[in-house]
């Protein structure tokens, strides 16, 4: 796959396939980097106390409709599993492992900022992009509103402003991109977390922290860092007290989600050879059949 | 046979535009326009049943995906008549071309209703936004270029109708000469180079027909295994090719009925000869795919999906192969109409609905998607408008081939009505 892709871009660069060269080259960074230095967050659901302050901080930072901080103490929302939507980029849900029903745990969900984001691969105009720093960012100015990103996302994260007739946007966790990259701060949710359930850092650092916690407290943690490998790895990763099938996170293979469509796509368009070959073949048939045909009138009549 | 075709000449239809039938279609079209306006003013939430779990509904599954498949008559007929030079099919190339042209135009109109930011629809043309990894980008570009090619292919027909007869009304008269010159130039260039566009149309069609099948391959965890396959693009292409001729047959029979012309039974029957083979190849591919992926088990799980797959393949593929293999069915207008429409066309329509909606199961869905009244109004309304525009085109331009005797009969019937006479200015 990666080989094919590299070939593709080599050819694109050579100029024979200038058509596809533009934005697509940006995603070659997957070849260059192994995502060790991608910014990410480790969510430790063993430490999380379900205070929902991260929800408030997120709403506040992203200017989403919100309530005063105290209102987020309300635990009755845990009665059902909520999903992030256009008005809340992150939500905390409560889960119970049937083996230890006396110890429920809480888990924050938001965009995972995948290493190989399906939404970015799907996007027709590059409105969603994987920033080299890690975050998957959205540019509404480019967006045409096709919502293919929502079809593609394996975590079912992007939400849409269906109620907005004129200027609807795709809404999801921004990783507080400006706050992190320009102001040098941590994402708002991480900053407010009172119990260090959220750790901000590079993927490499976060994986070290995660495995250290698993090693130090093997009885408290399930031996798996969700997001290290799932779907080719994600910037946000999770620790849990039990196996992840008890949580809302989907069980995914380690395959990059867009791998298959991209290899089909680049197979068909390999330096435009297949379409050109088809063109040539059809032209040849048209030519030979025309001269072999014994019809008195030629095809021009209707052409 | 040859004598027969020599006498058939594409001719503008001389019939009254408005009949009781077209008035009913007009009413449906009006409803569709109201639904369309409602969506534009009040947004997708008010107009549709789409939500974060179900981002795509029937406007994508039917208006776009099925619309493209059912417009496949254009490129399949062009390939048969112009590239493989089966000259007897020339009588149906123009109607097939017009159907494709209007079909694709309405695919775009339907798509605009679905796009949240429809005013940005031109963005994929900007090199700064090209996204070579996106399947949708490829589909979009191919459709855009193909639509242009279709209009170019239609130009000679426009020129045939107006050359030497350009008469702009009133002050626009000044442009008469210029228009004539442009038509002459277009004719001269196209007469020589139209083959470039004909081949291009076939290549572009193969590309985007198959790529439509690649779209849902990006959602492996949400798709039902009966339809989730990496050869989905091949299946989409094969089914599009298989449905092309049945679509042409379907339209030809309706058109001859509507314009009181004898149906082209001979040509249509021999066209239908190809269908069992093309559908058969598609069926073999589908069966091999299920076998190689070891997915037969899903067929007997008793779910909605397994049920829909059986109807799609049993009713839409196997049944018409059987029907069209019977010479008696193939040689009768009624047999052709039923086996070509009710069965094959609905089968492909169902396949596209299955792939885009039935097979798709979002992860945290609390409710299942069913189209809203407005969604249905728009989808049905667009088909109605397409029919009306088609009628306008075949009355205005020489599209449908007619035998001079039949033509005389048809005009005689119409000259008596004032509306028909008025139209013949």
Interface residues (C-beta under 8 A of the other chain):
Chain A: X8 X12 X19 X20 X21 X22 X23 X24 X27 X81 X83 X85 X86 X118 X120 X121 X122 X123 X124 X125 X126 X127 X140 X142 X143 X144 X145 X146 X147 X148 X150 X151 X152 X154 X155 X156 X158 X159 X160 X161 X162 X163 X164 X165 X166 X167 X168 X248 X250 X252 X255 X257 X258 X260 X261 X262 X264 X265 X266 X268 X269 X275 X278 X279 X282 X283 X285 X286 X289 X290 X293 X295 X297 X299 X300 X301 X302 X303
Chain B: X10 X40 X41 X42 X43 X44 X45 X46 X48 X50 X51 X52 X53 X55 X56 X79 X81 X82 X83 X84 X85 X87 X90 X93 X94 X114 X115 X116 X117 X118 X120 X121 X123 X124 X126 X127 X128 X129 X130 X131 X132 X133 X134 X135 X136 X137 X138 X140 X156 X190 X191 X194 X195 X198 X199 X200 X202 X203 X206 X207 X210 X211 X214 X215 X216 X217 X218 X219 X220 X221 X222 X230 X233 X360 X362 X363 X364
